[in-house]
Amino acid sequence: MIIAFITTMLAYTFNISFNVDLTLISIAVIFPLVFTIRGSFRRREKALEHLSQFRSSIKTVHYFVLSNKKLSEENKNEVSKILLEISENVMGHLKNNTYTTKDLDDVIEKVYIFIDEKGEFFSGKIRDKVFRFMNDLHESIENLHAIHTHRTPISLKAYCKIFIYMFPLIYAPTIISNIGLETPQWFTYFIVMVTEFILISLYNIQDQLEYPFDDVGLDDIQLDNFKFDR
């Protein structure tokens, strides 16, 4: 906004005006910006799908354990604590900007260790079903980790930001040329600054949508709704 104001002021001060076709400039700015916004929105929707799969899988594993009459209450409580720990670690991993999953993998492995140690209490059929839903659990976590780690290409975001900052340098003199010097200056300032406000707002929206787990933006995902013990 400051750049837009100063550029317009300098254009009037030094009588700078030229007529440039804004179609190409608009394509250079709007098209990649809309592309990144759509990409960020898809990532958010995919994250919601994987979070739903995560909770449904972890709850199903829990139900299989609770329905096993051979297990003691102590063993059932032990599994419940492990699943709760998995849930808390996954949500904590998504909220923090950490890219390593070693601690998370160690917690998930506790389910396999428990079933392996208590193998006599699980029939082959139940064991297979538990591992199948654990596979869904692993898949959802890996997909969430991928969304958490790999975001919009940095080069594309940098390209959009550079052109948004450069846009007033071309836009302000072109607007002055199109509407004429006899038009009140406040009208030119208004057009240039509103246009720049729209562009930078769209960029900020994309930036917030890109990482929907940190509880910063208004449209961030409410991770507490997908916890094991919500």
N, C-alpha and C positions, 0 to 999 in steps of 0.2 A: 504494500500500500504506500509506503514511503517512497519507493522507487517510482511508482506510478505518479505520485504527486510531484516529485522533483522533476521527472521527465517532462511532464506537461508544462510545468513552470518554465523550464529551460527552453522548450519549444516555442513558447510565447515570447520569452525574453529575447531570443536570438532569431526569431521569425523563421523557425524551421518547419517546413511542411512539405510533404510529398504524397503522391497518390500511389499506393501499393495495393495490389490485389490481396485482400486479407483471406481469401479462400485457402491458399496454400499454407499461410501462417496458422489458420484455424485448424487445418488438418494436422499440421505438425504438433499442435498443442492438444487439441481436443481429442483426436483419435487415440493416441497412446494413453491419455488420461482416463478416458472412458474404458479402454481395454484393461487397464490395471484395476479400475474400480470393479469391473465385472469379474475379473480374476479373483480379487480379494473377497467378493461376495460369495463366489462359488466355494472358496476355501472355508469360509465361515459355515456355509450350509453343509459341506462335507464333514466339518468338525462336529457339527450337531449330530449327524448320522452316526459317526464313529463313537461319540460319547454315549448315544443311546444304545448302540451295540455293546459297548463296554459295560454299562450298568446291567443290561439284560443278561449278559453272559455271567457276570460275577454273581448276580442274584440267583441264576439258575444253578450254578455250582454250589451255592450255599444251600439251596433247597435239596439238592441231591444228598448233601452231607446230613442235613437235618432229618431227612426221611430215612436215613440208614439206621435201623433199629439195633444194629450190632455195635454201633459206636456208643461210648459212654458220654454223659453230659460234659465231662471234662474235655474229651476229645472234640466234641462239637463246638465247645466254646473256644478251643484252641484254633480251629479252622476259621471261626468267625473273626477272631482277632487277626489272623493272617490276611483274610480278605479285606478287613477294615484297613489294615496297614497298607495293602496294595492300593486301595482306593485313595487313601490320604497321600501316598507317595506320588501317584499319577497326577492328582490335582495340584500338588505342590510343584511337581516337575513342570506342568504346563504354565503355572503362574510365574515361575522364575525363569530367567534367561540362562538356563543351564542346558548344555547339549549332550552331556554324558548320561548314559542310562544304566551304568553298572550297578548302582545301589538299587535301582528299580528292578533290574533283572534278578538280583539276589533275593529280593522280597518275593517276586513271583515264583521263583524256584522253590520256595518253602512249601507251596502246595504240592508239587511233585514229591518232595522229600517226605511230606506227611503221608501221602497215599502209598508211597513205597514202603515206609516203615509200618504202616497199618494195613498192609496188603491183604492180610487174612480177613479183614472186615469188609473188603470190597470184592464183589464178584467181577468176573471179567467183563460182563455187560455194563455194569455200573461204572467200572473203571474207564471203559471206552467212551461212555457218554460224558463223563467228567472231563476227560482229555479233549474231547471234541469241542466242548464249550470253553475249555481253557485255550484251545487253538483260536476260537473266535475272540477270546479276551486278548490274547497275544496280538492278533491281527489288528484289532481296534487300537491297541496301545501303540503299535508300530506306525499305524496311519496317523494317529494324533501326534506322535513324535515327528513324523515327516512334515506335517503341517506346521508344527512348532519350530522346526529347524529351517526348512526350505521355504522361503517366502518369495515375494515379487523380485525378479532380477534387479540387482542394484543398479546396473547400467541403465535399465529402462526408467527406474525411479529418478536417477540423476538426470537423465535426458529430459524428463517432464519438468523437473524443478528448474533446470537451467533455462528452458524455453519459457516457463512462466515468468521468470525474472527478466528475461530479454523482451518479452512481449510488449511492455509499455514503450520501449525504445522505438518500436516500429508503429505501434498502434496510435500513440498520442499524435505524432505529426500527421498521420493519415487521417485521423478524425478531424484535425484542424483544417486540412486541405479539403475534406469532403463537406464540412458544414460552413466553411468560410470564416474569415477573421472578424466579420461583422457580427457573428453570433456571440452572445455573452460568454465570457470565459468560464463562468461557473458551470455552464452546461457541459463543456468539454471535460472539465475536471470530474464532473459527476459520472459521465459515461465511462471515462478511462478507469476511474477508481472502482466503480461498480463491477466493471468487467474483470478487473484484476482481483477483486474480492471474491467473485464467483469462482475464478480459476483456482485461487489458493485455498478456498473452502473445499472444493472438490478434491484437491490434492490432500488436504488434511483428513477428509472423510476416508479416502483410500488408505491413508497411513494408519488410521484407527482400525479400519476393518481388517487390515492385513494381519494384525496380531490380536485376535479376539479373546485372549485368555487373561489379560493383565488387569481387568476391571478399571481401565482408564477411560475408554470411550463409552458413550451412551448405549451403543449397540453391542457391547461385549457380551460374551456368553456367560450366563450365571452358572459357574461350575458347581456350586453347592447343590444345585438341583439334580446333579448326576452322581452325587456321592453314594456310596454303598449304604450309609446310614442316614440318608436325608430325612 
